[in-house]
Amino acid sequence: MTINRLFDRVMLVVYILFLCDLAVSVQAMRFVEKEKVPEAEKFEATMQNLILLLVPLLCLVYIGLST
């Protein structure tokens, strides 16, 4: 695999994580607008833990398995 293909795959992982983060922020704002702040905090905490699992999984799928 060339270095350019590796960087392309790394950027795919970064873009997916950015999109997930954006979606979590929008959902948390919707909870806050409905004055459900405890649910927003719980949702955001859960998603932060899920992101910790998602990062290695995405790296494995997009970068590790494709070499």
N, C-alpha and C positions, 0 to 999 in steps of 0.2 A: 504494500500500500504506500502510495506516495504521501509526502508531507501535506500536500494540498488537500487530498482526500481526508486525511486525518483531521485537519483543521475544519473542513466542512462538516464532518461528523460531530466534532466538539461544538461547533456553532449551532448545530441542530439541537443538541442537548441544552445549550444555554437558552435558545429561543423557546423551547418547550417549557423549561423552568420559568422563564419570564412570563409566558402566557398563563401558566398555572398560578403564579403569584398574583398576576393581574386579576384573574378570575376569583381568587380567594379574597382579594381586597374589595372587589365589587360586591361580592356576597356579604362580606362583613359590613359594608356600608348600608346595604339593604336592611340588615338586621338592626343597625343603629337607627336608621330612619324610622323603623317601626317601633322604636324605643324598646328593643329587646337586647340591651347591652350585655347581660350575662350570657345569652345564647351566642352573641357575636364573639365574645371572649373565648367561650368554649370551642366554637367552630374554628377560630383562628389558631388556638392552641393545638387542636387536633390536626389541622392541616399542616402546621409547622412540623409536627412529628411525622406526618405522612411524607412530607418533602424530604425528610432525612432518609426515608426508605426509597423514595423515588430517584434520588440522585444516583446512588450506586447502580440501581436497576437500569436506568437509562444509559449510564456509562457502559455498563456491561453489554447491553443490547446494541447500542449504536457504535461503540468504539471497540469493545473487547471481542465480540463474536464475529465482527466483520473483518478482522485482520487475517 
